């Protein structure tokens, strides 16, 4: 679940928290995630991922939950466009990129652009 604060996570009865950050050296990105047991306030594992962002985040998602689905596109160039809020380019590069379509629609709704 996505929540605005740790307090909200407790109210929603979260059992684990995921902490993460990334660093960049030259062109290489390194992603670090740690899992915390919410009841015991102890870290139960951490792992680092390197490589292309899409592949690294997919591996991270499967570490958090082995049954996690892959991201809605496998194309790094579409993810790059989506990350830059260029939704039209993202969906042109992968017409089945659900997250980009959703973000585009939500952005248009916030702008009251029907």
Phi, psi and omega in degrees: 000151176255131180227162182278336183207166176298322178301317178297324179297317177297318179297328178272008176064040175296141179257340179221151172242145175248124176251143180201161175200170176224155175230160181228129173236111185062237180262358183268131174259142176233124181253133178240132173230147175227143179252134180242134172284117186292327182285322184263349183056042178235147176282131184249357177172154174211157183203150178246147179227139176231169178111196180300138184306317183297314179294320180294317181289328175295316177297319178297316180300319180288337174289320180290317181214110184303335181267008181300140176281151175295159178300161189283006170212154175251007185260116179300322182292327176290320177296320179299314179297316178301316180296335176265013179061027175262074188294324180300315178294319181301313182283337174291323180286330176213096182299345179262014183280087186301318181297324179290318177300314181297314179298321180297312180297316179298321178295316179296321177296318178296329179273001183057036180259101181276000000 
